[in-house]
Amino acid sequence: MRRLVVLRPEPAAGATVARARRIGLEALAIPLFRVEPVAWEAPDQSRFDALLLTSAHAVRHGGEGLERFRGLPVHAVGEATAQAAREAGFGIATTGDWGIDRLLGLIDPALRLLHLCGEHRSAAGKARQEITAIPVYRSAAIPAPADFDTIEGVVVAVHSPRAAERLAELVEARGLNRATIRIAAISEAAAAAAGAGWERVEASPTPDEPGLLALAASLCDKGGGE
């Protein structure tokens, strides 16, 4: 069975590795990004009916500005994001598991939402709500670690289009053989961002971690005898 490599930043990478190991995969983290806060100015709370959170990083790195919005209900993408918000003292109104578009389809279209997000956010498709997006963190690219070259012959879990692009860039720069690498991507957009020439590139049927890890498990097992 092939190893699974997780590229996302810590502490999320460690959590994904732990989930992968619980389903029997040999997994390790090789983060390609470091999450860090960015300076932001909190707008007037009265302009919004609720917070939209699509990553736990917004809670971890939002800083003192979060205090102004403590009384607003939170609509969160993913249970990990919702749990981080609960632990920070926010009340959760809705938790969606299939991406931002699915979540927005579940909630009142008349809401005015403040989306505390990352600098490289994926915009909502056709949101009916009025959404104001303010970046409160960034995922900064870091140099490839010393063990990056061991990525040949593995399955790589890709959680975003940006991670797919960074993976392709580093594989090219190191002169590694991408034809030996299989990619499990969290979405069609992430799969497309990886480009061509890989042994396999497949997108999760659902844009969430359970779907991604199920796909990764199938790719780790494929090609009997590995």
TATA-V675633 format. One record per residue. N is the residue number from 1. OMEGA is omega in whole degrees, -180 to 180 (none if undefined). Layout:
n->{N:N}
omega->{OMEGA:OMEGA}
//
This chain:
n->{1:2:3:4:5:6:7:8:9:10:11:12:13:14:15:16:17:18:19:20:21:22:23:24:25:26:27:28:29:30:31:32:33:34:35:36:37:38:39:40:41:42:43:44:45:46:47:48:49:50:51:52:53:54:55:56:57:58:59:60:61:62:63:64:65:66:67:68:69:70:71:72:73:74:75:76:77:78:79:80:81:82:83:84:85:86:87:88:89:90:91:92:93:94:95:96:97:98:99:100:101:102:103:104:105:106:107:108:109:110:111:112:113:114:115:116:117:118:119:120:121:122:123:124:125:126:127:128:129:130:131:132:133:134:135:136:137:138:139:140:141:142:143:144:145:146:147:148:149:150:151:152:153:154:155:156:157:158:159:160:161:162:163:164:165:166:167:168:169:170:171:172:173:174:175:176:177:178:179:180:181:182:183:184:185:186:187:188:189:190:191:192:193:194:195:196:197:198:199:200:201:202:203:204:205:206:207:208:209:210:211:212:213:214:215:216:217:218:219:220:221:222:223:224:225:226}
omega->{180:173:174:177:-179:-173:-171:-178:171:6:-178:-179:180:179:179:178:180:178:180:180:179:178:171:180:171:-171:174:-179:169:-176:178:-179:173:-180:-179:-180:171:179:178:-180:-177:177:179:-178:-175:180:-171:177:-175:174:171:-180:-179:177:175:179:180:179:-177:-172:-178:176:-174:-179:179:-176:-177:-173:-176:-178:-178:175:-177:170:-169:172:176:-179:179:177:180:-179:178:179:177:-178:178:175:179:174:-177:178:-177:172:178:-175:-174:175:-173:-178:179:179:-178:177:-178:-171:-175:-179:-179:-176:171:-172:170:-179:174:-165:175:-179:-177:-176:171:-177:176:-178:-179:-177:175:-179:172:-174:173:-177:177:177:177:177:175:171:-176:179:178:179:177:179:-176:-177:-178:-177:177:-176:175:176:-178:168:-179:175:-177:-174:-178:174:-179:178:178:179:180:177:-179:180:-178:177:178:-177:-179:-178:-180:-177:-178:180:177:-171:175:-178:170:-175:-176:-179:175:179:178:178:-180:-178:-180:-178:-174:173:179:177:175:169:179:-180:177:177:175:-176:179:-175:176:178:-180:-178:175:176:180:180:180:179:177:-176:-175:178:-172:179:180:none}
//
